[in-house]
Amino acid sequence: MPRYCFGGNPLNYVDQEIALDTRTGFGADVPLAVSSALLRGLEETARPCVRMAIEGSSTSAGAPPAWLERASDIRTLGFSERNGRSILHVKAPMLGDAVPELFDQ
């Protein structure tokens, strides 16, 4: 079921997890200094990784294509604890929904 419309196009999201290996087991109570650095890094990394997956290159000259914003629209859901590790829960759009012109062929 589509959870969000971006520019009128429904996007279906897939839940993902990122397990954190830290010296201190924070569990679900991750300090702001750790979580903010993690989220900044995720934001800086997501677009080049998505672009690499679609175009085969992480950068390109000129303005970024409109689909890149849709495809890299990652949403944070929060932290939990599993086996002493902190788990960041996120959801990411399915690429077929975000870039249908490439996947409808």
Long-range contacts (C-beta under 8 A, 24 or more apart in sequence): 2-97, 3-91, 4-73, 4-75, 6-69, 6-70, 6-73, 6-93, 6-98, 7-66, 7-70, 9-70, 9-97, 9-100, 10-97, 11-70, 11-73, 11-93, 11-94, 11-97, 11-98, 12-93, 12-94, 12-97, 13-75, 13-91, 13-92, 13-93, 13-94, 14-91, 14-92, 14-93, 14-94, 15-77, 15-89, 15-90, 15-91, 16-89, 16-90, 16-91, 16-92, 17-87, 17-88, 17-89, 17-90, 18-42, 18-87, 18-88, 18-90, 19-82, 19-85, 19-86, 19-87, 20-85, 20-86, 20-87, 20-88, 21-85, 22-86, 25-84, 25-85, 25-86, 26-86, 27-79, 27-81, 27-84, 27-86, 28-78, 28-79, 28-80, 28-81, 28-86, 29-79, 30-79, 30-86, 30-88, 35-79, 35-88, 38-88, 39-76, 42-74, 42-90, 43-74, 46-72, 46-74, 47-72, 50-95, 53-95, 54-95, 54-99, 54-102, 67-98, 67-99, 67-101, 67-102, 70-98, 70-99, 71-95, 71-98, 71-99, 73-98
